[in-house]
Amino acid sequence: MTAVQMLQRLMVAQVKSNHALGAAIEELALWAEQNGGAQAARNARDALSALDDSSELIGHCLEELGKEASR
């Protein structure tokens, strides 16, 4: 396995982790909202935007790595 391929695999794993964390945070935000924690729910959803931004950047990097690997 080349270094580029290894980096691709690591980045894919990171995106999957981000998605799992995002789903868990959203569930907790819903629970907080339903139990009187509106501010906690807002804070949790604000944190989700950082995960989304990170996943988006990783996705773009994966595209570039894919191009590099196919050369």
Buried (B, 14 or more C-beta within 10 A) or exposed (E): EEEEEEBBEEBEEBBEEBEEBBEEBBEBBEEBBEEEBEEBBEEBBEBBEEBEEBBEEBEEEBEEBEEEEEE
